[in-house]
Amino acid sequence: MSKEKGFCEICNHEIEINMCCNGNMCGCMGLPTEPPVCSEECYDVFMSKEYRDKKAKEYSERFKVSIITHQKNN
């Protein structure tokens, strides 16, 4: 396990993030072992349904744009 510098997912405060590995050693693909948050308050926001719904919508919109762009280019 290693620590890397990163930023809180909620407030962008610089933190150390616990990583399982560099992504080449196992199936975790280098993802954090814990949510990348700096405090209990940020953890509560990170785990809230509203935040997860917002992130899912952002991801969906980003993914949709990349598909549309790909279809236009082909």
Distance bins in CASP14 RR format, pairs under 12 A and 6 or more apart:
PFRMAT RR
TARGET T0000
AUTHOR 0000-0000-0000
RMODE 2
METHOD distances of the structure
MODEL  1
1 16 0 0 0 0 0 1 0 0 0 0 0
1 17 0 0 0 0 0 1 0 0 0 0 0
1 18 1 0 0 1 0 0 0 0 0 0 0
1 19 1 0 0 1 0 0 0 0 0 0 0
1 20 1 0 0 1 0 0 0 0 0 0 0
1 21 1 0 0 1 0 0 0 0 0 0 0
1 22 0 0 0 0 0 1 0 0 0 0 0
1 25 0 0 0 0 0 1 0 0 0 0 0
1 26 0 0 0 0 0 1 0 0 0 0 0
1 28 0 0 0 0 0 1 0 0 0 0 0
1 30 0 0 0 0 0 1 0 0 0 0 0
1 32 0 0 0 0 0 1 0 0 0 0 0
1 33 1 0 0 1 0 0 0 0 0 0 0
1 34 0 0 0 0 0 1 0 0 0 0 0
2 16 0 0 0 0 1 0 0 0 0 0 0
2 17 0 0 0 0 1 0 0 0 0 0 0
2 18 1 0 0 1 0 0 0 0 0 0 0
2 19 1 0 1 0 0 0 0 0 0 0 0
2 20 0 0 0 0 1 0 0 0 0 0 0
2 21 1 0 0 1 0 0 0 0 0 0 0
2 22 1 0 0 1 0 0 0 0 0 0 0
2 23 0 0 0 0 0 1 0 0 0 0 0
2 25 0 0 0 0 0 1 0 0 0 0 0
2 28 0 0 0 0 0 1 0 0 0 0 0
2 30 0 0 0 0 1 0 0 0 0 0 0
2 32 0 0 0 0 0 1 0 0 0 0 0
2 33 0 0 0 0 1 0 0 0 0 0 0
3 15 0 0 0 0 1 0 0 0 0 0 0
3 16 1 0 1 0 0 0 0 0 0 0 0
3 17 1 0 0 1 0 0 0 0 0 0 0
3 18 1 0 1 0 0 0 0 0 0 0 0
3 19 1 0 0 1 0 0 0 0 0 0 0
3 20 0 0 0 0 0 1 0 0 0 0 0
3 32 0 0 0 0 0 1 0 0 0 0 0
3 33 0 0 0 0 0 1 0 0 0 0 0
3 34 0 0 0 0 0 1 0 0 0 0 0
3 36 0 0 0 0 0 1 0 0 0 0 0
4 14 0 0 0 0 0 1 0 0 0 0 0
4 15 0 0 0 0 1 0 0 0 0 0 0
4 16 1 0 0 1 0 0 0 0 0 0 0
4 17 1 0 1 0 0 0 0 0 0 0 0
4 18 0 0 0 0 1 0 0 0 0 0 0
4 19 1 0 1 0 0 0 0 0 0 0 0
4 20 0 0 0 0 0 1 0 0 0 0 0
4 21 0 0 0 0 0 1 0 0 0 0 0
4 22 0 0 0 0 1 0 0 0 0 0 0
4 23 0 0 0 0 0 1 0 0 0 0 0
4 30 0 0 0 0 1 0 0 0 0 0 0
4 31 0 0 0 0 0 1 0 0 0 0 0
4 32 0 0 0 0 1 0 0 0 0 0 0
4 33 0 0 0 0 0 1 0 0 0 0 0
4 36 0 0 0 0 1 0 0 0 0 0 0
5 13 0 0 0 0 0 1 0 0 0 0 0
5 14 1 0 0 1 0 0 0 0 0 0 0
5 15 1 0 0 1 0 0 0 0 0 0 0
5 16 1 0 0 1 0 0 0 0 0 0 0
5 17 1 0 0 1 0 0 0 0 0 0 0
5 18 0 0 0 0 0 1 0 0 0 0 0
5 19 0 0 0 0 0 1 0 0 0 0 0
5 36 0 0 0 0 0 1 0 0 0 0 0
6 12 0 0 0 0 1 0 0 0 0 0 0
6 13 0 0 0 0 1 0 0 0 0 0 0
6 14 1 0 0 1 0 0 0 0 0 0 0
6 15 1 0 1 0 0 0 0 0 0 0 0
6 16 1 0 0 1 0 0 0 0 0 0 0
6 17 1 0 1 0 0 0 0 0 0 0 0
6 18 0 0 0 0 0 1 0 0 0 0 0
6 19 0 0 0 0 0 1 0 0 0 0 0
6 32 0 0 0 0 1 0 0 0 0 0 0
6 36 1 0 0 1 0 0 0 0 0 0 0
6 37 0 0 0 0 0 1 0 0 0 0 0
6 38 0 0 0 0 1 0 0 0 0 0 0
7 13 1 0 0 1 0 0 0 0 0 0 0
7 14 1 0 1 0 0 0 0 0 0 0 0
7 15 1 0 0 1 0 0 0 0 0 0 0
7 16 0 0 0 0 0 1 0 0 0 0 0
7 17 0 0 0 0 1 0 0 0 0 0 0
7 32 0 0 0 0 0 1 0 0 0 0 0
7 36 1 0 0 1 0 0 0 0 0 0 0
7 37 0 0 0 0 1 0 0 0 0 0 0
7 38 0 0 0 0 1 0 0 0 0 0 0
7 42 0 0 0 0 0 1 0 0 0 0 0
8 14 1 0 0 1 0 0 0 0 0 0 0
8 15 1 0 1 0 0 0 0 0 0 0 0
8 16 0 0 0 0 0 1 0 0 0 0 0
8 17 0 0 0 0 1 0 0 0 0 0 0
8 32 0 0 0 0 0 1 0 0 0 0 0
8 34 0 0 0 0 0 1 0 0 0 0 0
8 35 0 0 0 0 1 0 0 0 0 0 0
8 36 1 0 0 1 0 0 0 0 0 0 0
8 37 1 0 1 0 0 0 0 0 0 0 0
8 38 1 0 1 0 0 0 0 0 0 0 0
8 39 1 0 0 1 0 0 0 0 0 0 0
8 40 0 0 0 0 0 1 0 0 0 0 0
8 41 0 0 0 0 0 1 0 0 0 0 0
8 42 1 0 1 0 0 0 0 0 0 0 0
8 43 0 0 0 0 1 0 0 0 0 0 0
8 45 0 0 0 0 1 0 0 0 0 0 0
8 46 0 0 0 0 1 0 0 0 0 0 0
9 15 0 0 0 0 1 0 0 0 0 0 0
9 17 0 0 0 0 1 0 0 0 0 0 0
9 32 0 0 0 0 1 0 0 0 0 0 0
9 34 0 0 0 0 0 1 0 0 0 0 0
9 35 1 0 0 1 0 0 0 0 0 0 0
9 36 1 0 1 0 0 0 0 0 0 0 0
9 37 1 0 1 0 0 0 0 0 0 0 0
9 38 0 0 0 0 1 0 0 0 0 0 0
9 39 0 0 0 0 0 1 0 0 0 0 0
9 42 1 0 0 1 0 0 0 0 0 0 0
9 43 0 0 0 0 1 0 0 0 0 0 0
9 45 0 0 0 0 1 0 0 0 0 0 0
9 46 1 0 1 0 0 0 0 0 0 0 0
9 47 0 0 0 0 0 1 0 0 0 0 0
9 51 0 0 0 0 1 0 0 0 0 0 0
9 52 0 0 0 0 0 1 0 0 0 0 0
9 54 0 0 0 0 0 1 0 0 0 0 0
9 55 0 0 0 0 1 0 0 0 0 0 0
10 35 0 0 0 0 1 0 0 0 0 0 0
10 36 0 0 0 0 1 0 0 0 0 0 0
10 37 1 0 1 0 0 0 0 0 0 0 0
10 38 1 0 0 1 0 0 0 0 0 0 0
10 39 0 0 0 0 1 0 0 0 0 0 0
10 40 0 0 0 0 0 1 0 0 0 0 0
10 41 0 0 0 0 1 0 0 0 0 0 0
10 42 1 1 0 0 0 0 0 0 0 0 0
10 43 0 0 0 0 1 0 0 0 0 0 0
10 44 0 0 0 0 1 0 0 0 0 0 0
10 45 1 0 1 0 0 0 0 0 0 0 0
10 46 1 0 1 0 0 0 0 0 0 0 0
10 47 0 0 0 0 0 1 0 0 0 0 0
10 48 0 0 0 0 0 1 0 0 0 0 0
10 51 1 0 0 1 0 0 0 0 0 0 0
10 54 0 0 0 0 0 1 0 0 0 0 0
10 55 0 0 0 0 0 1 0 0 0 0 0
11 36 0 0 0 0 0 1 0 0 0 0 0
11 37 0 0 0 0 1 0 0 0 0 0 0
11 38 1 0 0 1 0 0 0 0 0 0 0
11 39 0 0 0 0 1 0 0 0 0 0 0
11 41 0 0 0 0 1 0 0 0 0 0 0
11 42 1 0 1 0 0 0 0 0 0 0 0
11 43 0 0 0 0 0 1 0 0 0 0 0
11 45 0 0 0 0 1 0 0 0 0 0 0
11 46 0 0 0 0 0 1 0 0 0 0 0
12 36 0 0 0 0 0 1 0 0 0 0 0
12 37 0 0 0 0 0 1 0 0 0 0 0
12 38 0 0 0 0 1 0 0 0 0 0 0
12 42 0 0 0 0 0 1 0 0 0 0 0
13 36 0 0 0 0 0 1 0 0 0 0 0
13 37 0 0 0 0 1 0 0 0 0 0 0
13 38 1 0 1 0 0 0 0 0 0 0 0
13 39 0 0 0 0 1 0 0 0 0 0 0
13 41 0 0 0 0 0 1 0 0 0 0 0
13 42 0 0 0 0 1 0 0 0 0 0 0
14 36 0 0 0 0 0 1 0 0 0 0 0
14 38 0 0 0 0 1 0 0 0 0 0 0
15 32 0 0 0 0 0 1 0 0 0 0 0
15 34 0 0 0 0 0 1 0 0 0 0 0
15 35 0 0 0 0 0 1 0 0 0 0 0
15 36 1 0 0 1 0 0 0 0 0 0 0
15 37 1 0 0 1 0 0 0 0 0 0 0
15 38 1 0 1 0 0 0 0 0 0 0 0
15 39 0 0 0 0 1 0 0 0 0 0 0
15 42 0 0 0 0 1 0 0 0 0 0 0
15 43 0 0 0 0 0 1 0 0 0 0 0
16 32 0 0 0 0 0 1 0 0 0 0 0
16 33 0 0 0 0 0 1 0 0 0 0 0
16 34 0 0 0 0 0 1 0 0 0 0 0
16 36 0 0 0 0 1 0 0 0 0 0 0
16 37 0 0 0 0 0 1 0 0 0 0 0
16 38 0 0 0 0 1 0 0 0 0 0 0
17 30 0 0 0 0 0 1 0 0 0 0 0
17 31 0 0 0 0 1 0 0 0 0 0 0
17 32 1 0 1 0 0 0 0 0 0 0 0
17 33 0 0 0 0 1 0 0 0 0 0 0
17 34 1 0 0 1 0 0 0 0 0 0 0
17 35 0 0 0 0 1 0 0 0 0 0 0
17 36 1 0 1 0 0 0 0 0 0 0 0
17 37 0 0 0 0 1 0 0 0 0 0 0
17 38 0 0 0 0 0 1 0 0 0 0 0
18 28 0 0 0 0 0 1 0 0 0 0 0
18 30 0 0 0 0 0 1 0 0 0 0 0
18 31 0 0 0 0 0 1 0 0 0 0 0
18 32 1 0 0 1 0 0 0 0 0 0 0
18 33 1 0 1 0 0 0 0 0 0 0 0
18 34 1 0 1 0 0 0 0 0 0 0 0
18 35 0 0 0 0 0 1 0 0 0 0 0
18 36 0 0 0 0 1 0 0 0 0 0 0
18 37 0 0 0 0 0 1 0 0 0 0 0
19 25 0 0 0 0 0 1 0 0 0 0 0
19 26 0 0 0 0 0 1 0 0 0 0 0
19 28 0 0 0 0 1 0 0 0 0 0 0
19 29 0 0 0 0 0 1 0 0 0 0 0
19 30 1 0 1 0 0 0 0 0 0 0 0
19 31 1 0 0 1 0 0 0 0 0 0 0
19 32 1 0 1 0 0 0 0 0 0 0 0
19 33 1 0 0 1 0 0 0 0 0 0 0
19 34 0 0 0 0 1 0 0 0 0 0 0
19 36 0 0 0 0 0 1 0 0 0 0 0
20 26 1 0 0 1 0 0 0 0 0 0 0
20 27 0 0 0 0 1 0 0 0 0 0 0
20 28 1 0 1 0 0 0 0 0 0 0 0
20 29 0 0 0 0 1 0 0 0 0 0 0
20 30 1 0 0 1 0 0 0 0 0 0 0
20 31 1 0 0 1 0 0 0 0 0 0 0
20 32 1 0 0 1 0 0 0 0 0 0 0
20 33 1 0 1 0 0 0 0 0 0 0 0
20 34 0 0 0 0 0 1 0 0 0 0 0
21 27 0 0 0 0 1 0 0 0 0 0 0
21 28 1 0 0 1 0 0 0 0 0 0 0
21 29 0 0 0 0 1 0 0 0 0 0 0
21 30 1 0 1 0 0 0 0 0 0 0 0
21 31 0 0 0 0 1 0 0 0 0 0 0
21 32 0 0 0 0 0 1 0 0 0 0 0
21 33 0 0 0 0 1 0 0 0 0 0 0
22 28 0 0 0 0 1 0 0 0 0 0 0
22 29 0 0 0 0 1 0 0 0 0 0 0
22 30 1 0 0 1 0 0 0 0 0 0 0
22 31 0 0 0 0 0 1 0 0 0 0 0
23 29 1 0 1 0 0 0 0 0 0 0 0
23 30 1 1 0 0 0 0 0 0 0 0 0
23 31 0 0 0 0 1 0 0 0 0 0 0
23 32 0 0 0 0 0 1 0 0 0 0 0
24 30 0 0 0 0 1 0 0 0 0 0 0
26 33 0 0 0 0 0 1 0 0 0 0 0
32 46 0 0 0 0 0 1 0 0 0 0 0
34 43 0 0 0 0 1 0 0 0 0 0 0
34 46 0 0 0 0 0 1 0 0 0 0 0
34 47 0 0 0 0 0 1 0 0 0 0 0
35 42 0 0 0 0 1 0 0 0 0 0 0
35 43 1 0 0 1 0 0 0 0 0 0 0
35 44 0 0 0 0 0 1 0 0 0 0 0
35 45 0 0 0 0 0 1 0 0 0 0 0
35 46 1 0 1 0 0 0 0 0 0 0 0
35 47 1 0 0 1 0 0 0 0 0 0 0
35 48 0 0 0 0 0 1 0 0 0 0 0
35 51 0 0 0 0 0 1 0 0 0 0 0
35 52 0 0 0 0 0 1 0 0 0 0 0
36 42 0 0 0 0 1 0 0 0 0 0 0
36 43 0 0 0 0 0 1 0 0 0 0 0
36 46 0 0 0 0 1 0 0 0 0 0 0
37 43 1 0 1 0 0 0 0 0 0 0 0
37 44 0 0 0 0 1 0 0 0 0 0 0
37 45 1 0 0 1 0 0 0 0 0 0 0
37 46 1 0 1 0 0 0 0 0 0 0 0
37 47 0 0 0 0 1 0 0 0 0 0 0
37 48 0 0 0 0 0 1 0 0 0 0 0
37 51 0 0 0 0 0 1 0 0 0 0 0
38 45 0 0 0 0 0 1 0 0 0 0 0
38 46 0 0 0 0 0 1 0 0 0 0 0
39 45 0 0 0 0 1 0 0 0 0 0 0
39 46 0 0 0 0 0 1 0 0 0 0 0
40 46 0 0 0 0 0 1 0 0 0 0 0
40 47 0 0 0 0 0 1 0 0 0 0 0
41 47 0 0 0 0 0 1 0 0 0 0 0
41 48 0 0 0 0 0 1 0 0 0 0 0
42 48 0 0 0 0 0 1 0 0 0 0 0
42 51 0 0 0 0 1 0 0 0 0 0 0
43 51 0 0 0 0 0 1 0 0 0 0 0
44 50 0 0 0 0 0 1 0 0 0 0 0
44 51 0 0 0 0 1 0 0 0 0 0 0
45 51 1 0 1 0 0 0 0 0 0 0 0
45 52 0 0 0 0 0 1 0 0 0 0 0
45 54 0 0 0 0 0 1 0 0 0 0 0
45 55 0 0 0 0 0 1 0 0 0 0 0
46 52 0 0 0 0 1 0 0 0 0 0 0
46 54 0 0 0 0 0 1 0 0 0 0 0
46 55 0 0 0 0 1 0 0 0 0 0 0
47 55 0 0 0 0 0 1 0 0 0 0 0
48 54 0 0 0 0 1 0 0 0 0 0 0
48 55 0 0 0 0 0 1 0 0 0 0 0
49 55 0 0 0 0 0 1 0 0 0 0 0
49 56 0 0 0 0 0 1 0 0 0 0 0
50 56 0 0 0 0 0 1 0 0 0 0 0
50 57 0 0 0 0 0 1 0 0 0 0 0
51 57 0 0 0 0 0 1 0 0 0 0 0
51 58 0 0 0 0 0 1 0 0 0 0 0
52 58 0 0 0 0 0 1 0 0 0 0 0
52 59 0 0 0 0 0 1 0 0 0 0 0
53 59 0 0 0 0 0 1 0 0 0 0 0
53 60 0 0 0 0 0 1 0 0 0 0 0
54 60 0 0 0 0 0 1 0 0 0 0 0
54 61 0 0 0 0 0 1 0 0 0 0 0
55 61 0 0 0 0 0 1 0 0 0 0 0
55 62 0 0 0 0 0 1 0 0 0 0 0
56 62 0 0 0 0 0 1 0 0 0 0 0
56 63 0 0 0 0 0 1 0 0 0 0 0
57 63 0 0 0 0 0 1 0 0 0 0 0
57 64 0 0 0 0 0 1 0 0 0 0 0
58 64 0 0 0 0 0 1 0 0 0 0 0
58 65 0 0 0 0 0 1 0 0 0 0 0
59 65 0 0 0 0 0 1 0 0 0 0 0
59 66 0 0 0 0 0 1 0 0 0 0 0
60 66 0 0 0 0 0 1 0 0 0 0 0
60 67 0 0 0 0 0 1 0 0 0 0 0
61 67 0 0 0 0 0 1 0 0 0 0 0
61 68 0 0 0 0 0 1 0 0 0 0 0
62 68 0 0 0 0 0 1 0 0 0 0 0
62 69 0 0 0 0 0 1 0 0 0 0 0
63 69 0 0 0 0 0 1 0 0 0 0 0
63 70 0 0 0 0 0 1 0 0 0 0 0
64 70 0 0 0 0 0 1 0 0 0 0 0
64 71 0 0 0 0 0 1 0 0 0 0 0
65 71 0 0 0 0 0 1 0 0 0 0 0
65 72 0 0 0 0 0 1 0 0 0 0 0
66 72 0 0 0 0 0 1 0 0 0 0 0
66 73 0 0 0 0 0 1 0 0 0 0 0
67 73 0 0 0 0 0 1 0 0 0 0 0
67 74 0 0 0 0 0 1 0 0 0 0 0
68 74 0 0 0 0 0 1 0 0 0 0 0
END
